[in-house]
Amino acid sequence: MAPATSFRGPNYGFQVGSNHGQIIAQFNVSENVSADQACLRDLQTTNPRHDKDRIETTKGGLLNNAYNWILNHADFKRWRYEQQSQLLWIKGDPGKGKTMLLCGIIDELMKSAPETTSISFFFCQATDLRINHATAVLRGLIFMLVDQQPSLISHIRRQYDKTGKQIFEGVNAWEALSEILISILEDPLLQTTYLIIDALDECTTGLNRLLELVAQKSSVYPHVKWIVSSRNWPAIEAALSSATQKTKLQLELNETSVAEAVAFFVHYRVQKLTEKRKYNNEIREAVSQHLLSNAHGTFLWVALVCEKLTNVQKRNIQKKLEEFPPGLDELYKRMLDQISDTDNAELCQSLLGVITTVYRPITLDELVSSMDLPEEVTDDSDLEEIIGLCGSFLTLQGRTISLVHQSAKDFLLREAVHEIFPSGVDIVHYSIFSKSLGAISKILRRDIYNLVHPGYPIDQVIPPDPDPLVAIRDSLRIGLMVGIGGGAPSVQNDIRLGDIVVSGPEGSSGGVIQHDMGKIGKNGKIQRTGSLNSPPKSLLNALA
């Protein structure tokens, strides 16, 4: 028989007290860990590591010989090893390989730096609302620093514990985030740190504040070194001129090194084409020579031409090569002319108009709910075929559609406005809005995830598979600008034609007030510019 348990022994009080203390301590540790995790989740808009992986995959992989030259460059060595050089600014024209250079530098630093070194980076992308503004940059940098050194989260929690995630998203988000970043950089436990920001020119909102921060703080902390990249913009040059410990590396002044890197890239891409299309030596040499003679130090030009050659029959290669003029703009013009000469010109131009207008890359499901498609388009393969008809302006990664490069969007908005927006950009906005409402009306219903209880914890919700909201989530979050009792518009994003605000104008009690159109004023308050008589039935049904 097992011995009886007794609570009458001489040390019973100590035993119970000791166990109680362990339980309380364990509970507090778990509570703090949970709070830290919630804080990081609210801070994170995107994971910069995943952005880096996506960029490298989209561009066909990171080639050592395409970036190794910069590691031995005098300017890079000066930045890396000399105390008086804290900021390295890499600048160059579109398509010159700046982003892949930074990817290579990041890999090199990760490989060679001591374990105590922190490496934080962020890739701006103008075509993606999540990563094209200054507050997103700070959120990404802070997230990576804290992820590598968890104790740094105390700098965030001091403010986060008072106001929650609003601190990262409100009108004072920049002030709060810059204060947090500076506090982290001043932490005595922070050792050698690298902060890397790619494509400053693609930071479409808050760029001046970001440049001011970089210029002012890059020379303050001896243990913190910065790298930024951008196009050759005079405004960025002027803003960074006040940085006292700056080194500039301009790609156009390193023509020989860039040309050698591009030549290696050409060799790599032609080898891939040869393996896929079974080129003989004559065809292989003709393709190589055309690319080398016309690339003019532009990786993107080579990539676009090779992409166009992927499905060309060997007997037609020589004739096809003659269709690719040197220079990015000239190549884009040729691609646009080829689209215009096809039977699918109107459909392709409409698709380009939608992709150029939306705030971020969209999925195939979202595309269906954003534009009118022919009845013959019935499945993903039909959609992929249409995307393929758009020259090389668009790229499909998995199920996500995006523009091949910011320079492609710049060209379309500068040179093809009448083709992609024949009735004006406002009509495209309204068309997307109208289609989104229709999709919401068909799909959205009360308790669509079958949670039953209205107080079900949001962090425990597991979407069903397939998720019925996949095709309309963007419509709910951005297209309609819906905010229950909150106020969806922000300083960064005025309400556009056809947008809906389901919240009260300034001074009202909040909640579902009426169906307004408006914009954000200079003081940050919503100003009503018009209203419709009643909300559409689909919206009322969604909120019922």
C-alpha positions as CSV (number, residue, x, y, z in Angstrom):
1,M,0.0,0.0,0.0
2,A,1.3,3.5,-0.8
3,P,2.1,5.7,2.2
4,A,-0.5,8.2,3.1
5,T,0.2,11.8,2.2
6,S,0.4,14.2,5.2
7,F,0.3,17.9,5.4
8,R,1.2,17.8,9.2
9,G,4.9,17.2,8.9
10,P,7.4,19.6,10.4
11,N,8.3,21.2,7.1
12,Y,5.0,21.2,5.4
13,G,4.8,25.0,5.4
14,F,8.1,25.3,3.6
15,Q,7.1,22.8,1.0
16,V,3.8,24.4,0.1
17,G,5.4,27.9,0.2
18,S,8.2,26.8,-2.1
19,N,5.9,25.2,-4.6
20,H,3.6,28.2,-4.6
21,G,6.5,30.5,-5.4
22,Q,7.6,28.3,-8.3
23,I,4.1,28.3,-9.7
24,I,3.8,32.1,-9.4
25,A,7.3,32.6,-10.9
26,Q,6.5,30.3,-13.8
27,F,3.2,32.1,-14.4
28,N,4.9,35.5,-14.5
29,V,7.5,34.3,-16.9
30,S,4.8,32.8,-19.2
31,E,2.8,36.0,-19.0
32,N,5.8,38.2,-19.9
33,V,6.8,35.9,-22.8
34,S,3.2,36.1,-24.1
35,A,3.2,39.9,-23.8
36,D,6.5,40.2,-25.6
37,Q,5.2,38.0,-28.4
38,A,2.0,40.1,-28.7
39,C,4.2,43.2,-28.9
40,L,6.3,41.8,-31.6
41,R,3.3,40.6,-33.6
42,D,1.8,44.1,-33.5
43,L,5.1,45.7,-34.4
44,Q,5.7,43.5,-37.4
45,T,4.2,44.5,-40.8
46,T,6.5,42.2,-42.8
47,N,9.5,40.0,-42.1
48,P,12.5,41.6,-43.9
49,R,14.2,38.2,-44.0
50,H,11.3,36.8,-46.0
51,D,11.3,39.9,-48.2
52,K,15.0,39.3,-49.0
53,D,14.3,35.7,-49.8
54,R,11.4,36.7,-52.1
55,I,13.5,39.3,-53.9
56,E,16.3,36.9,-54.5
57,T,13.9,34.2,-55.8
58,T,12.1,36.6,-58.1
59,K,15.4,37.8,-59.6
60,G,16.6,34.2,-60.3
61,G,18.9,33.8,-57.3
62,L,21.9,35.7,-55.8
63,L,25.1,35.1,-57.8
64,N,28.4,35.6,-55.9
65,N,30.3,36.9,-58.9
66,A,27.6,39.5,-59.6
67,Y,28.3,41.3,-56.3
68,N,31.8,40.1,-55.0
69,W,33.4,43.1,-56.6
70,I,32.0,45.5,-54.1
71,L,33.4,43.6,-51.1
72,N,36.9,44.5,-52.3
73,H,36.1,48.1,-53.3
74,A,38.0,50.8,-51.5
75,D,34.9,52.7,-50.6
76,F,33.3,49.6,-49.1
77,K,36.4,48.7,-47.1
78,R,36.6,52.3,-45.8
79,W,33.1,52.1,-44.6
80,R,33.6,48.7,-43.0
81,Y,36.8,49.2,-41.2
82,E,37.3,52.9,-40.6
83,Q,35.7,54.6,-37.6
84,Q,35.2,57.9,-39.4
85,S,33.0,56.3,-42.1
86,Q,29.7,55.3,-40.6
87,L,27.3,55.7,-43.6
88,L,27.7,54.1,-47.0
89,W,25.4,55.4,-49.7
90,I,25.2,53.1,-52.8
91,K,23.5,54.9,-55.7
92,G,22.8,54.2,-59.3
93,D,20.3,54.2,-62.1
94,P,17.3,51.7,-62.3
95,G,18.2,48.1,-63.0
96,K,21.9,48.5,-62.1
97,G,21.7,45.8,-59.4
98,K,21.6,47.9,-56.3
99,T,19.2,45.6,-54.5
100,M,21.2,42.4,-55.2
101,L,24.4,44.2,-54.2
102,L,22.8,44.8,-50.8
103,C,21.6,41.2,-50.6
104,G,25.2,40.1,-51.2
105,I,26.6,42.5,-48.6
106,I,24.1,41.3,-46.0
107,D,25.1,37.7,-46.6
108,E,28.8,38.6,-46.3
109,L,28.2,40.5,-43.0
110,M,26.2,37.6,-41.6
111,K,28.9,35.1,-42.6
112,S,31.9,37.0,-41.3
113,A,30.6,39.2,-38.4
114,P,30.9,37.9,-34.8
115,E,27.7,36.4,-33.2
116,T,27.3,39.5,-31.0
117,T,26.8,41.7,-34.1
118,S,23.3,42.7,-35.0
119,I,22.4,43.0,-38.7
120,S,19.0,44.7,-39.4
121,F,17.8,45.5,-42.9
122,F,14.7,46.6,-44.8
123,F,13.8,46.6,-48.5
124,C,11.5,49.4,-49.6
125,Q,9.1,48.7,-52.5
126,A,7.0,51.5,-53.9
127,T,4.4,49.1,-55.4
128,D,3.6,47.5,-52.0
129,L,1.7,49.6,-49.4
130,R,3.1,47.5,-46.6
131,I,6.7,48.4,-47.3
132,N,6.7,51.8,-49.0
133,H,6.6,54.3,-46.1
134,A,9.0,55.5,-43.5
135,T,7.2,54.1,-40.5
136,A,7.3,50.6,-42.0
137,V,11.1,51.0,-42.4
138,L,11.5,51.7,-38.7
139,R,9.2,48.9,-37.7
140,G,11.2,46.5,-39.8
141,L,14.6,47.6,-38.4
142,I,13.3,47.6,-34.8
143,F,11.7,44.1,-35.3
144,M,15.0,42.6,-36.6
145,L,17.1,44.2,-33.8
146,V,14.7,42.8,-31.1
147,D,14.5,39.5,-32.8
148,Q,18.2,39.1,-32.6
149,Q,18.6,40.6,-29.1
150,P,15.3,39.9,-27.2
151,S,16.2,42.1,-24.2
152,L,15.9,45.1,-26.4
153,I,12.1,44.7,-26.4
154,S,12.0,46.6,-23.1
155,H,12.5,49.8,-25.1
156,I,9.3,49.0,-27.0
157,R,7.3,47.8,-24.0
158,R,7.7,51.0,-22.1
159,Q,5.4,52.7,-24.6
160,Y,3.5,49.7,-26.0
161,D,2.2,48.7,-22.6
162,K,0.5,52.1,-22.3
163,T,-1.3,52.3,-25.6
164,G,-1.0,48.9,-27.4
165,K,-0.5,48.6,-31.2
166,Q,-1.9,52.1,-31.8
167,I,1.6,53.4,-31.0
168,F,2.8,51.8,-34.3
169,E,-0.1,53.0,-36.4
170,G,-1.4,56.3,-35.1
171,V,-0.7,59.8,-36.4
172,N,2.3,59.9,-34.0
173,A,3.7,56.6,-35.1
174,W,6.8,58.1,-36.6
175,E,7.7,60.1,-33.5
176,A,7.2,57.0,-31.2
177,L,9.1,54.6,-33.5
178,S,12.1,56.9,-34.0
179,E,12.2,57.5,-30.3
180,I,12.2,53.7,-29.7
181,L,14.9,53.1,-32.4
182,I,17.2,55.8,-30.9
183,S,16.6,54.3,-27.4
184,I,17.7,50.9,-28.7
185,L,20.8,52.4,-30.4
186,E,21.8,54.0,-27.1
187,D,21.4,50.8,-25.1
188,P,24.8,50.0,-23.5
189,L,24.3,46.3,-24.2
190,L,24.0,46.8,-28.0
191,Q,27.3,46.0,-29.7
192,T,28.4,46.3,-33.3
193,T,25.2,46.9,-35.3
194,Y,24.6,47.3,-39.1
195,L,21.4,49.1,-40.3
196,I,20.7,48.6,-44.0
197,I,17.9,50.2,-46.0
198,D,17.5,49.4,-49.7
199,A,15.7,51.6,-52.3
200,L,15.2,54.9,-50.4
201,D,13.6,56.2,-53.6
202,E,10.8,53.7,-53.3
203,C,9.8,55.0,-49.9
204,T,6.9,57.0,-51.2
205,T,5.6,58.4,-47.8
206,G,7.7,60.0,-45.2
207,L,11.0,59.9,-47.1
208,N,12.2,63.3,-45.9
209,R,11.8,62.3,-42.3
210,L,13.7,59.1,-42.9
211,L,16.5,60.8,-44.7
212,E,16.8,63.4,-41.9
213,L,17.0,60.6,-39.3
214,V,19.7,58.8,-41.3
215,A,21.7,62.0,-41.9
216,Q,21.5,63.0,-38.2
217,K,22.0,59.7,-36.5
218,S,24.5,57.9,-38.8
219,S,27.4,59.7,-37.2
220,V,26.3,59.7,-33.6
221,Y,26.9,56.1,-32.5
222,P,30.4,54.6,-33.1
223,H,29.1,51.1,-32.8
224,V,26.4,51.5,-35.5
225,K,27.1,51.6,-39.2
226,W,24.6,52.3,-41.9
227,I,24.2,51.4,-45.6
228,V,21.5,52.9,-47.8
229,S,20.8,52.6,-51.5
230,S,18.8,54.7,-54.0
231,R,18.6,56.1,-57.5
232,N,20.6,59.2,-58.4
233,W,18.0,61.6,-57.0
234,P,19.1,65.2,-56.3
235,A,16.6,65.4,-53.4
236,I,18.2,62.4,-51.7
237,E,21.7,63.9,-52.4
238,A,20.7,67.2,-50.7
239,A,19.1,65.4,-47.7
240,L,22.2,63.3,-47.1
241,S,24.6,66.1,-47.6
242,S,24.6,66.9,-43.9
243,A,25.8,63.4,-42.9
244,T,29.3,64.1,-41.7
245,Q,30.7,60.6,-41.9
246,K,29.4,59.5,-45.3
247,T,31.0,57.5,-48.1
248,K,29.3,57.6,-51.6
249,L,29.7,54.7,-54.0
250,Q,28.1,55.6,-57.4
251,L,27.7,52.6,-59.8
252,E,28.1,54.8,-62.9
253,L,31.6,55.7,-61.7
254,N,32.4,52.0,-61.4
255,E,31.5,51.1,-65.0
256,T,34.2,48.4,-65.4
257,S,33.3,46.5,-62.2
258,V,29.6,46.7,-63.0
259,A,30.2,45.6,-66.6
260,E,32.2,42.6,-65.5
261,A,29.4,41.6,-63.0
262,V,26.8,42.0,-65.8
263,A,28.9,39.8,-68.1
264,F,28.9,37.1,-65.5
265,F,25.1,37.5,-65.2
266,V,24.8,37.2,-69.0
267,H,26.9,34.0,-69.0
268,Y,24.7,32.5,-66.2
269,R,21.4,33.4,-67.9
270,V,22.6,32.2,-71.4
271,Q,23.7,28.9,-69.9
272,K,20.2,28.5,-68.4
273,L,18.7,29.2,-71.8
274,T,21.1,26.8,-73.5
275,E,20.1,24.0,-71.1
276,K,16.4,24.6,-71.5
277,R,16.2,25.3,-75.3
278,K,19.2,23.1,-76.4
279,Y,21.1,25.9,-78.1
280,N,24.0,25.0,-80.3
281,N,27.2,27.0,-80.1
282,E,26.3,29.4,-82.9
283,I,23.0,30.4,-81.3
284,R,24.6,30.6,-77.8
285,E,27.3,32.9,-79.1
286,A,24.8,35.1,-80.9
287,V,22.6,35.5,-77.8
288,S,25.6,36.2,-75.6
289,Q,27.0,38.8,-78.0
290,H,23.7,40.6,-78.3
291,L,23.2,40.8,-74.6
292,L,26.8,41.9,-73.9
293,S,26.7,44.6,-76.6
294,N,23.4,46.1,-75.5
295,A,23.1,45.6,-71.7
296,H,24.9,48.9,-71.0
297,G,25.6,47.7,-67.4
298,T,21.9,47.0,-66.7
299,F,21.0,43.7,-65.1
300,L,17.3,44.2,-65.5
301,W,17.6,44.6,-69.2
302,V,19.4,41.3,-69.5
303,A,16.8,39.6,-67.3
304,L,13.9,41.0,-69.3
305,V,15.4,39.9,-72.7
306,C,16.2,36.4,-71.4
307,E,12.7,36.1,-70.1
308,K,11.3,36.9,-73.5
309,L,13.7,34.4,-75.2
310,T,12.5,31.6,-72.9
311,N,9.8,30.4,-75.3
312,V,11.3,31.4,-78.6
313,Q,12.1,28.5,-81.0
314,K,15.8,28.2,-81.9
315,R,15.2,28.9,-85.6
316,N,13.6,32.3,-84.7
317,I,16.3,33.4,-82.2
318,Q,18.3,35.6,-84.5
319,K,15.2,37.5,-85.7
320,K,13.9,37.9,-82.2
321,L,17.1,39.4,-80.9
322,E,16.8,42.2,-83.4
323,E,13.5,43.2,-81.6
324,F,15.2,44.0,-78.4
325,P,16.7,47.6,-78.5
326,P,19.3,48.7,-75.9
327,G,18.1,50.7,-72.9
328,L,15.3,50.0,-70.4
329,D,12.8,52.6,-71.7
330,E,13.3,51.5,-75.3
331,L,12.7,47.9,-74.3
332,Y,9.6,48.8,-72.4
333,K,8.4,50.8,-75.4
334,R,8.9,47.8,-77.7
335,M,7.1,45.5,-75.2
336,L,4.1,47.9,-75.1
337,D,4.0,48.2,-78.9
338,Q,3.9,44.4,-79.1
339,I,1.0,44.2,-76.7
340,S,-0.9,46.9,-78.7
341,D,-0.5,44.8,-81.9
342,T,-2.2,41.7,-80.5
343,D,-5.9,40.7,-80.3
344,N,-5.7,40.9,-76.5
345,A,-4.4,44.4,-76.4
346,E,-7.5,45.9,-74.5
347,L,-7.5,43.1,-71.9
348,C,-3.7,43.4,-71.3
349,Q,-3.9,47.1,-71.0
350,S,-6.8,46.9,-68.6
351,L,-4.8,44.4,-66.5
352,L,-1.7,46.7,-66.5
353,G,-4.0,49.5,-65.4
354,V,-5.3,47.5,-62.4
355,I,-1.8,46.3,-61.3
356,T,-0.4,49.8,-61.6
357,T,-3.3,51.2,-59.5
358,V,-3.5,48.7,-56.6
359,Y,-1.6,49.5,-53.4
360,R,0.3,46.2,-53.3
361,P,0.9,43.0,-55.3
362,I,-2.3,41.0,-55.6
363,T,-3.1,37.3,-55.9
364,L,-4.9,35.6,-58.7
365,D,-8.0,35.3,-56.5
366,E,-8.0,39.1,-55.8
367,L,-7.5,39.8,-59.5
368,V,-10.8,38.0,-60.3
369,S,-12.6,40.3,-57.8
370,S,-10.8,43.5,-59.1
371,M,-11.5,43.6,-62.9
372,D,-13.9,42.5,-65.6
373,L,-12.6,39.3,-67.3
374,P,-13.9,37.6,-70.4
375,E,-16.3,34.7,-69.8
376,E,-13.8,32.4,-71.3
377,V,-11.5,32.9,-68.4
378,T,-12.5,30.1,-66.1
379,D,-9.4,29.0,-64.1
380,D,-5.9,29.8,-63.0
381,S,-4.3,28.7,-66.2
382,D,-6.4,31.2,-68.2
383,L,-5.3,34.0,-65.8
384,E,-1.6,32.9,-66.1
385,E,-1.9,33.1,-69.8
386,I,-3.3,36.6,-69.7
387,I,-0.5,37.7,-67.4
388,G,2.0,36.1,-69.8
389,L,0.5,38.2,-72.7
390,C,1.6,41.4,-70.9
391,G,5.1,41.2,-72.2
392,S,7.5,41.2,-69.2
393,F,5.9,44.0,-67.4
394,L,4.3,41.6,-64.9
395,T,5.7,38.7,-62.9
396,L,3.9,35.8,-61.2
397,Q,5.5,34.4,-58.1
398,G,3.4,31.6,-56.8
399,R,-0.1,33.1,-57.0
400,T,1.0,36.7,-56.5
401,I,1.1,39.2,-59.4
402,S,3.4,42.2,-59.3
403,L,5.2,44.6,-61.6
404,V,8.6,43.3,-62.6
405,H,10.4,46.5,-61.3
406,Q,9.6,50.0,-60.2
407,S,11.0,51.3,-63.4
408,A,8.3,49.4,-65.3
409,K,5.6,51.2,-63.3
410,D,7.4,54.6,-63.8
411,F,7.4,53.9,-67.6
412,L,3.7,53.0,-67.7
413,L,2.6,56.0,-65.8
414,R,4.9,58.3,-67.8
415,E,4.5,56.9,-71.3
416,A,1.4,54.7,-71.4
417,V,-1.2,56.6,-69.4
418,H,-3.7,56.8,-72.3
419,E,-3.3,53.0,-73.0
420,I,-3.8,51.7,-69.5
421,F,-6.2,54.4,-68.3
422,P,-8.2,55.2,-71.4
423,S,-11.0,56.8,-69.3
424,G,-8.7,58.1,-66.5
425,V,-7.2,56.6,-63.4
426,D,-10.3,57.6,-61.3
427,I,-12.4,55.3,-63.4
428,V,-10.0,52.4,-62.7
429,H,-10.3,53.1,-58.9
430,Y,-14.0,53.2,-59.2
431,S,-14.1,50.0,-61.2
432,I,-12.0,48.1,-58.7
433,F,-14.2,49.5,-55.9
434,S,-17.4,48.4,-57.7
435,K,-16.1,45.0,-58.5
436,S,-14.9,44.6,-54.9
437,L,-18.4,45.5,-53.6
438,G,-19.9,42.9,-55.9
439,A,-17.5,40.2,-54.6
440,I,-18.2,41.2,-51.0
441,S,-21.9,40.9,-51.7
442,K,-21.5,37.4,-53.0
443,I,-19.1,36.1,-50.4
444,L,-19.5,37.9,-47.1
445,R,-22.0,36.6,-44.6
446,R,-22.4,36.8,-40.8
447,D,-20.0,34.7,-38.8
448,I,-18.2,33.5,-42.0
449,Y,-15.6,31.5,-40.0
450,N,-18.3,29.9,-37.9
451,L,-16.9,31.1,-34.6
452,V,-20.4,31.3,-33.0
453,H,-19.3,33.4,-30.0
454,P,-18.8,37.1,-30.8
455,G,-16.0,37.3,-28.2
456,Y,-13.8,34.6,-29.7
457,P,-10.1,35.6,-29.2
458,I,-8.8,36.9,-32.6
459,D,-5.4,35.4,-32.0
460,Q,-6.9,31.9,-31.8
461,V,-8.9,32.1,-35.0
462,I,-7.9,29.5,-37.5
463,P,-9.2,30.3,-41.0
464,P,-10.9,27.4,-42.8
465,D,-9.2,25.8,-45.8
466,P,-10.1,27.1,-48.4
467,D,-10.4,30.5,-46.8
468,P,-13.6,32.2,-48.1
469,L,-12.1,35.6,-47.5
470,V,-9.0,35.2,-49.7
471,A,-10.5,36.9,-52.7
472,I,-12.0,39.9,-50.9
473,R,-9.7,40.5,-47.9
474,D,-7.9,43.3,-49.7
475,S,-11.3,44.9,-50.6
476,L,-12.3,44.9,-46.9
477,R,-8.9,46.2,-45.7
478,I,-7.9,48.8,-48.3
479,G,-10.4,49.1,-51.2
480,L,-13.4,50.0,-49.0
481,M,-11.4,51.6,-46.2
482,V,-13.8,50.2,-43.7
483,G,-13.3,51.2,-40.0
484,I,-15.9,50.4,-37.4
485,G,-15.7,53.2,-34.8
486,G,-12.1,53.8,-35.7
487,G,-11.5,55.8,-38.9
488,A,-9.7,54.0,-41.7
489,P,-8.2,57.0,-43.5
490,S,-4.7,58.0,-42.4
491,V,-2.3,60.9,-43.0
492,Q,-0.6,58.7,-45.6
493,N,-3.7,57.7,-47.5
494,D,-6.6,60.1,-48.5
495,I,-9.9,58.5,-49.4
496,R,-10.3,58.2,-53.1
497,L,-13.3,58.3,-55.4
498,G,-15.8,55.6,-54.4
499,D,-14.1,54.7,-51.1
500,I,-16.3,54.1,-48.1
501,V,-15.8,55.2,-44.5
502,V,-17.9,53.4,-41.9
503,S,-17.1,55.7,-39.1
504,G,-17.9,59.1,-37.8
505,P,-16.4,62.3,-39.1
506,E,-14.5,64.4,-36.6
507,G,-16.6,65.3,-33.6
508,S,-19.1,62.5,-34.0
509,S,-19.6,59.6,-31.6
510,G,-18.1,57.0,-33.9
511,G,-19.6,53.7,-35.0
512,V,-21.5,53.3,-38.3
513,I,-22.7,56.8,-38.9
514,Q,-23.2,57.3,-42.7
515,H,-21.8,56.6,-46.1
516,D,-19.3,59.4,-46.6
517,M,-16.6,60.5,-49.0
518,G,-13.8,62.7,-47.8
519,K,-10.1,63.2,-47.3
520,I,-7.6,63.9,-44.6
521,G,-6.8,67.5,-44.0
522,K,-3.5,69.0,-43.0
523,N,-4.4,68.8,-39.3
524,G,-5.0,65.0,-39.7
525,K,-8.7,65.2,-39.3
526,I,-11.3,63.7,-41.6
527,Q,-13.0,66.4,-43.8
528,R,-16.3,65.4,-45.4
529,T,-16.3,66.2,-49.1
530,G,-19.6,64.6,-50.0
531,S,-22.0,61.8,-49.2
532,L,-24.3,59.3,-50.8
533,N,-27.9,59.0,-49.7
534,S,-27.6,55.5,-48.3
535,P,-25.0,52.8,-48.0
536,P,-25.2,50.0,-50.7
537,K,-27.2,47.0,-49.7
538,S,-24.2,44.7,-49.9
539,L,-22.4,46.7,-47.2
540,L,-25.5,46.8,-45.0
541,N,-25.8,43.0,-45.3
542,A,-22.1,42.6,-44.5
543,L,-22.6,44.6,-41.3
544,A,-25.9,43.1,-40.3
